[in-house]
């Protein structure tokens, strides 16, 4: 799918959504790991619930998404909530983040494996990557139907192996599948 078609699809999806979305679970469950100050990037931010949470935590937030509709909604939400967020339309595959720029990078429900080296390089020493996305081992039909856009078992660990692991969760189909963290993998790694 070309970038224009993809952008149109996401613009429509974000235009039809009723709110700004939900804060990424990997972030919501681990707010205590955030530094008191610093530069944060919400990459492929969608409508921006996580970017707004990072800003409320005192970080200087940059948020990028391919969808101009999503960025517009995030910008209005930031203004309404009185928190500063620099929200920009950006094709992150064509234009990944620069090296040594961020203390925190959040990626939620976006998978482009080729970006892994650039994401790790974009972290400053001691910086944290918060990452979550769909896995192939799932108990529901949530998420993309194309397995290319889902992680293999423990793949997130392999993609970000050079980082120091600080948090990881991937429960698959173990135990009581009506409880817990299902259908996704979550990682926090430190550079």
C-alpha positions in Angstrom: 0.0 0.0 0.0 1.5 3.4 -1.0 1.9 6.2 1.5 -1.0 8.3 0.1 -3.5 5.4 0.3 -2.3 4.6 3.8 -2.6 8.3 4.9 -6.2 8.4 3.5 -7.1 5.3 5.4 -5.8 6.6 8.7 -7.2 10.1 8.1 -10.7 8.5 7.8 -10.2 6.3 10.8 -9.1 9.2 13.0 -11.9 11.4 11.7 -14.5 8.8 12.7 -13.1 8.2 16.2 -15.0 9.7 19.1 -12.1 10.6 21.4 -8.4 11.0 21.6 -7.8 7.2 22.2 -6.3 5.5 25.2 -2.9 5.9 26.8 -0.7 2.9 25.7 -0.7 0.2 28.4 3.1 0.0 28.4 3.2 3.6 29.4 0.2 3.7 31.8 1.5 0.7 33.7 5.0 2.1 34.0 4.7 5.9 34.5 7.0 5.5 37.5 9.9 4.8 35.2 9.7 8.2 33.5 12.3 10.8 34.2 11.2 14.1 35.9 12.3 16.1 32.8 13.5 15.4 29.3 12.6 15.1 25.6 10.0 12.5 24.6 8.8 11.3 21.2 5.5 9.6 20.6 6.1 8.0 17.2 3.0 7.2 15.1 1.1 8.9 17.9 -2.4 8.6 16.5 -4.8 11.1 18.2 -2.4 11.5 21.0 -3.6 10.2 24.3 -0.1 8.9 25.2 1.6 12.1 24.0 -0.7 14.1 26.3 0.1 11.8 29.2 3.8 12.3 28.6 3.3 16.1 28.6 1.3 15.9 31.8 4.2 14.0 33.3 6.4 17.1 32.7 8.3 16.0 29.6 8.8 18.1 26.4 6.8 16.1 23.9 7.1 15.8 20.1 4.5 13.7 18.4 4.6 12.4 14.9 2.0 10.7 12.7 1.3 10.2 9.0 -2.3 11.4 9.5 -3.0 15.1 9.4 -6.4 14.4 10.9 -4.8 12.7 13.9 -2.2 15.5 14.4 -5.0 18.1 14.2 -7.0 16.3 16.9 -4.0 16.0 19.1 -3.1 19.7 18.7 -6.6 20.7 19.7 -6.5 18.3 22.6 -3.2 19.6 23.9 -4.5 23.2 23.6 -7.7 22.3 25.5 -5.8 20.5 28.2 -3.2 23.3 28.5 -0.2 21.0 27.8 2.5 21.7 25.3 3.0 19.1 22.5 4.8 19.7 19.3 2.6 17.7 16.9 3.8 17.2 13.3 2.7 15.2 10.3 5.6 13.0 9.4 6.3 9.9 7.5 8.5 8.2 10.1 9.6 5.4 7.7 10.9 7.9 5.2 12.2 10.3 7.9 13.1 8.5 11.1 14.2 10.3 14.3 17.7 11.7 14.5 20.4 10.1 16.6 20.8 11.0 20.3 17.8 13.2 20.4 15.2 11.7 22.9 15.1 10.6 26.6 11.9 8.7 26.0 10.5 7.2 22.8 7.0 5.6 22.8 5.7 3.4 20.0 2.3 1.9 20.3 0.5 -0.3 17.7 2.9 0.5 14.9 5.4 -2.0 13.6 8.1 -1.2 11.0 10.9 -3.6 11.8 13.4 -1.6 9.7 13.1 1.3 12.1 14.5 -0.6 15.1 18.1 0.5 14.7 17.1 4.2 14.2 14.8 4.1 17.3 17.6 2.8 19.4 20.1 5.3 18.0 17.6 8.2 18.6 17.7 7.5 22.3 20.2 9.4 24.4 22.4 7.4 26.7 20.1 6.2 29.6 17.0 6.9 27.4 14.0 4.5 27.5 12.1 3.0 24.7 8.4 2.1 25.6 7.1 -0.2 22.9 3.9 -2.2 22.4 2.2 -3.8 19.5 0.1 -6.8 18.4 1.5 -10.3 18.5 0.7 -13.3 16.3 -0.1 -15.4 19.3 -3.5 -13.9 20.1 -6.8 -14.8 21.8 -9.0 -12.3 20.0 -9.4 -10.9 16.5 -8.2 -7.4 17.6 -5.5 -5.8 15.5 -4.3 -6.4 11.9 -5.3 -9.5 10.1 -2.0 -9.5 8.1 0.6 -11.4 10.1 3.3 -9.1 8.7 2.1 -6.4 11.0 2.2 -8.7 14.1 5.2 -9.8 16.1 6.4 -13.3 16.3 6.9 -15.0 19.6 9.5 -13.0 21.5 10.3 -11.0 18.4 10.2 -7.7 20.3 13.1 -8.9 22.5 15.1 -9.7 19.4 14.4 -6.4 17.6 15.7 -4.4 20.5 18.3 -6.8 21.9 21.1 -4.2 22.3 18.9 -2.3 24.9 19.0 -3.2 28.5 15.7 -4.9 29.3 13.7 -3.1 32.0 10.2 -4.5 31.4 8.7 -7.2 29.2 5.3 -8.7 28.9 4.0 -11.2 26.4 1.5 -13.7 27.8 0.3 -15.4 24.6 -2.3 -18.0 25.4 -1.0 -19.2 28.8 -3.4 -19.7 31.7 -6.7 -18.0 32.0 -6.9 -16.1 28.6 -9.8 -14.0 29.9 -7.4 -12.2 32.2 -4.0 -10.4 31.8 -2.3 -8.8 28.9 -3.3 -10.6 25.7 -2.8 -10.2 22.0 0.2 -7.8 22.4 3.8 -7.7 23.5 5.2 -4.8 25.6 8.8 -3.8 26.2 10.8 -1.1 27.9 14.4 -1.0 27.0 17.2 1.4 28.2 20.0 2.6 26.0 
